[in-house]
Amino acid sequence: MKTYLILICTLWMTLHSFAQRQKDFGIKGGFNLTFFNVEQANFGPNAMTQTGYYGGVFVDFHIDDYFSFQPEVLYINLGDFKFINAPIYCKYTVAKNFDIMVGPSINYFFDFFNRNLKIRGDLSTAYHITKALDVHVKFTLGFQVISPNGLFIGTGYRF
């Protein structure tokens, strides 16, 4: 419970500190591939892949023309696994209409082996087709043995 309280307070302070800056709101969604390493008796690790979908919202807090912070909240469904993914990206515009985002993601798994909260690292790119529409690719790296890696491909729309 203490971890959740610290997480909520940190997120609130971050969002509050950037409240006076220019910001964009949007939605995003797409499909994802999640890669699991499963030990199978005496045969060693076996890589398994599961396909699912995701959708959610984001806020982009602009610092200057090239740098911004972008927190997101995404709902992810992978068959039997359902979880909330909340990355906090540092976003940098490297070329016209092309962004690179990196940051930690906090994941809450609904009954994933009774250890619900996991921290992972995200690396993402986005290409802006128009000012409002983008396509993005994200790779999520799990730091724990049981925490899966994932590849996300989707679109986003800014209001």
Beta strands, then each sheet from edge to edge (+ up, - down):
strand 1: 23-39
strand 2: 45-62
strand 3: 67-78
strand 4: 81-95
strand 5: 98-109
strand 6: 117-128
strand 7: 133-142
strand 8: 149-158
sheet 1: 1+ 2- 3+ 4- 5+ 6- 7+ 8- 1+
end
